[in-house]
């Protein structure tokens, strides 16, 4: 999985920011203060937001799975507070068309080999599923393990 910061979007973040533009805008919204003024001062860029993604491709099909780490749009897991359950999108490009499915996935931004929880992804060519999970130390966070089919009908 690749982690990308989307607070300041540049040319390399354009695709991911486009995938999540609606939820990035929602994450940027702030509660109005009782005086009617915006609670957050105007700033450059987006509110804190990141995305992880994995891309699977062959000659005919490209599948991108992405999980948006936006504190205002995610819920912390009770078992591991630094792991969040967040919006997930699977985009499939095939024959000049694209389809998108939505779900929820676990977001953990720790680095592999550290004591912080870290997300992982792998692709199973036999079942055509992307396997997702989070490791906390040497243990799997069970509520985060899932297999996501790359085709809608599977």
C-alpha positions in Angstrom: 0.0 0.0 0.0 1.1 3.5 -0.7 0.3 6.3 1.7 -0.3 9.8 0.2 -0.9 13.0 2.0 -3.7 15.0 0.4 -3.6 18.1 2.5 -1.6 20.0 -0.2 -2.5 18.5 -3.6 0.1 18.7 -6.3 0.5 16.9 -9.7 1.3 13.5 -8.1 -1.8 13.6 -5.8 -4.3 14.7 -8.5 -5.8 11.3 -9.2 -6.3 10.4 -5.5 -7.6 13.8 -4.7 -10.1 13.4 -7.6 -11.2 10.0 -6.4 -12.0 11.5 -3.0 -12.9 15.1 -3.9 -16.5 14.9 -2.5 -15.3 13.5 0.9 -12.3 15.8 1.0 -14.7 18.7 0.7 -16.9 17.3 3.4 -13.9 16.8 5.7 -12.9 20.5 5.1 -16.3 21.7 6.3 -16.2 23.1 9.8 -18.8 23.7 12.4 -19.9 27.3 12.6 -19.1 29.0 15.8 -22.1 30.4 17.8 -21.2 33.9 16.5 -21.8 32.6 13.0 -18.1 32.8 12.1 -16.2 29.8 10.8 -14.5 28.0 13.7 -11.4 27.2 11.7 -9.4 30.1 10.3 -8.9 30.2 6.5 -5.8 28.2 5.5 -4.1 26.9 2.5 -4.9 23.4 1.4 -7.2 20.8 2.9 -7.9 19.8 6.5 -5.7 16.9 7.6 -6.4 14.0 5.2 -4.5 11.1 3.7 -5.2 8.1 1.5 -3.7 4.7 1.1 -4.0 2.9 -2.2 -3.1 -0.2 -4.0 -3.2 -0.7 -7.8 -3.7 -4.0 -9.6 -3.3 -4.1 -13.4 -3.1 -6.3 -16.4 -3.2 -5.6 -20.1 -7.0 -5.0 -20.1 -8.0 -4.0 -16.6 -6.8 -1.6 -13.9 -8.2 -1.7 -10.4 -7.5 0.9 -7.7 -8.5 0.3 -4.1 -8.2 3.4 -1.9 -9.0 4.1 1.8 -9.4 7.7 2.9 -7.9 8.7 6.3 -9.9 11.7 7.2 -10.3 12.1 11.0 -13.8 13.7 10.6 -15.1 10.9 8.4 -13.6 7.9 10.3 -14.4 6.0 13.5 -11.6 4.8 15.8 -11.7 1.1 16.5 -12.3 0.3 20.2 -9.7 -2.5 20.2 -6.8 -0.3 18.7 -7.5 3.4 19.1 -4.9 4.5 16.5 -6.6 2.4 13.8 -9.6 4.0 12.1 -12.5 2.5 10.1 -12.8 4.8 7.1 -14.4 5.2 3.6 -13.0 2.8 1.0 -13.5 3.0 -2.8 -12.7 0.4 -5.5 -12.4 1.8 -9.0 -12.2 -0.6 -11.9 -11.1 0.7 -15.4 -11.9 -1.7 -18.3 -12.8 -1.2 -22.0 -12.8 2.6 -21.7 -15.3 2.6 -18.8 -15.0 2.8 -15.1 -17.1 1.6 -12.2 -16.8 2.4 -8.5 -17.9 0.6 -5.4 -17.8 1.9 -1.9 -17.3 0.3 1.5 -15.3 0.7 4.7 -11.8 -0.3 5.5 -9.2 0.1 8.2 -6.7 2.9 8.0 -3.4 2.7 9.9 -0.5 4.9 9.0 2.2 3.2 11.0 5.4 2.0 9.3 6.1 -1.7 8.8 8.4 -3.1 11.4 7.5 -0.5 14.0 5.3 -1.0 17.0 2.6 1.3 15.5 -0.3 -0.5 13.7 0.4 -0.7 10.0 -2.0 -1.6 7.1 -1.1 -4.1 4.4 -2.6 -5.3 1.2 -2.0 -8.3 -1.1 -3.6 -9.5 -4.3 -4.7 -13.2 -4.6 -4.6 -14.1 -8.3 -6.5 -17.3 -7.8 -9.6 -15.7 -6.1 -9.1 -12.3 -7.7 -9.4 -10.6 -4.3 -7.4 -7.9 -2.6 -6.7 -9.0 0.9 -6.6 -6.1 3.5 -5.5 -6.1 7.1 -3.7 -4.3 9.9 -0.9 -5.6 12.0 -0.3 -4.2 15.5 3.1 -5.5 16.6 3.0 -9.1 15.4 -0.7 -9.6 15.8 -3.5 -9.0 13.3 -6.3 -6.6 14.1 -9.1 -9.1 13.4 -11.8 -6.6 12.8 -9.7 -5.2 9.9 -9.1 -8.4 7.9 -11.2 -8.5 4.8 -11.0 -9.8 1.2 -12.3 -7.4 -1.4 -13.3 -8.8 -4.9 -11.9 -6.8 -7.8 -15.1 -7.6 -9.8 -18.6 -6.6 -8.8 -20.2 -10.0 -9.5 -17.7 -11.9 -7.2 
